[in-house]
Amino acid sequence: MDVLRAPWRMDYIDSYEDARQKNESMGHCIFCAYPKEDNDEENLIVHRGRSAFVILNRFPYASGHLMIVPYRHTSIFQSLTDDESHELFFYAKKCVPLLERIYGAAGFNLGMNIGHVAGAGIDTHLHLHLVPRWNGDTNFMSVTAETKVLPESLSVTREKILSSWDS
């Protein structure tokens, strides 16, 4: 069995934990704040729907790593309304072929990390991850150098997705 390892994520989790706790104690959630702002480019939002939006992961596992997020703040999976659940998976169904066209992705990981112990960096607001995958897409850099190689910037990734959204 192949094992995907992402040792750089621990640095992110460790450094993020203090900021996460501080922001939560102040009632701040990026998934609540970003859609209220008029700054989709900087916030990496690629599409807004009725009950959910699509955003690039600022700390991606791969180019094109998207998250689909309900607007309503909840950490309880079973509290999602039918409309929220349908829209999350509607956008997942739209984004899979979109990323296949843009990046030639050969497969995908889709999932939610529900709760901090499950690996959720933002555990108070559910979000669905959509990670494009390619045959042999893990390499020695992440294991030996604790370095992740992404072939393009997030702004370029966002523009590619935006320009292909309705095609």
Helices and strands as residue ranges (DSSP letters): H 8-25, H 30-36, H 40-43, E 45-48, E 52-56, E 66-70, G 77-79, H 82-103, E 107-111, G 116-118, E 128-133, H 140-144, H 154-164
